[in-house]
Amino acid sequence: MVTTPTTITDVARVAGVSKAAVSFALNGRPGVAADTRERILAVARDLGWTPSLRGRSLSVSRALAVGLVIARTPETLGADPFFGAFISGSETVLSERGYALMLQVVSDEASEHESYRRLAANGRVDGVFLTDMRVDDLRPQLLADLALPTVVIGPAPAGGPWSAVGIDDQPGIVAAVEHLVALGHRNIAHVSGPTEFVHSVSRRDAWAVAISEAGLLPGPCIAADFSAQDGANATSALLDLAEPPTAIVYANDLMAIAGMSTAIGRGVEVPAQLSITGFDDAPLSAHLQPALTTVRTDVVGWGRAAAIQLLALIDQVAGPEIDLPAPEFVIRASTAPPGHPGDPGDPGHPGHGAPSKERRGSASILHRKKS
């Protein structure tokens, strides 16, 4: 038995509206009341309506695709849960509107620029997501010159035809440092991401300010590339110091997990001799032994918000106000007061951190809840 595909006429008849109203609602265009739009979308889902991408692209002169070009190594990209969660969130919005996501993985910044030029010249995408903003980044202006609608994931430079969707991740790092200080740690190191990335610098600066606000001397900081191998290498370098840290704040969970494995492999007890915190709350983090103390962010929601904003730019309409939840600091078993048998919690003991300046008051542990 051949099943006839559901048409816009079918949706209009069941929803009790005109075909024009259905077209406006399904294409995300203005001119339809919000409650009517929701009713039309619900009817379309119930009837199993799917867009004809060929017909839509011809009628609106669009590619019905958006681009995401990522300059990361395949190894790092495959192990980092951020992009998978972000893509999952954005796809829930894009697929409902009949848009496809075109993903390209390149090796360096020059290749990334060439990918954008090629996508624009061939009309392959209607807009792009821009991730991993760099210090003095040239890409936003390039995309503006190419007339590609752009949503920056994270902070964006002012004055351009782009939008930005992101969270302030600094409170999460501050919460981690304050938690460690409250436990009694005085030598707190940081393993950052690449220093050319804006979010790496933001997290590093938050760590440094929180250390200073606690009245502590600056701890060691090593820049890595967000990969497990670099996280392990940075951890080994920190543990080889004459006065190794008693706690390490990592810029992502992947490096923190590798660092924990490295420390334990060297006979360092976590958390009795070394406390560890991450950032991202990867699915594996809660199931480690010990479970990883980390900062949780709603990356799936971030992806949804970015897709909504990008489609609004493509449609040349004002995007809705979207309030993403603040980072949530999640305390698990990988952090504890510094100490060892017979001398628990003594921050001045050899191997347990350098002497610190006098602390200016107590630090609070921040439990940031999703709104």
Secondary structure, 3 states (H helix, E strand, C coil): CCCCCCCHHHHHHHHCCCHHHHHHHHCCCCCCCHHHHHHHHHHHHHHCCCCCHHHHHHHHCCCCEEEEEEECCHHHHHHCHHHHHHHHHHHHHHHHHCCEEEEEEECCHHHHHHHHHHHHHCCCCCEEEECCCECCCCHHHHHHHCCCCEEEECCCCCCCCEEEECCCCHHHHHHHHHHHHHHCCCCEEEEECCCCEHHHHHHHHHHHHHHHHCCCCCCCEEECCCCHHHHHHHHHHHHCCCCCCCEEEECCHHHHHHHHHHHHHCCCCCCCCCEEECCECCHHHHHCCCCCEEEECCHHHHHHHHHHHHHHHHHCCCCCCCCCCCCEEECCCCCCCCCCCCCCCCCCCCCCCCCCCCCCCCCCCCCCCCC
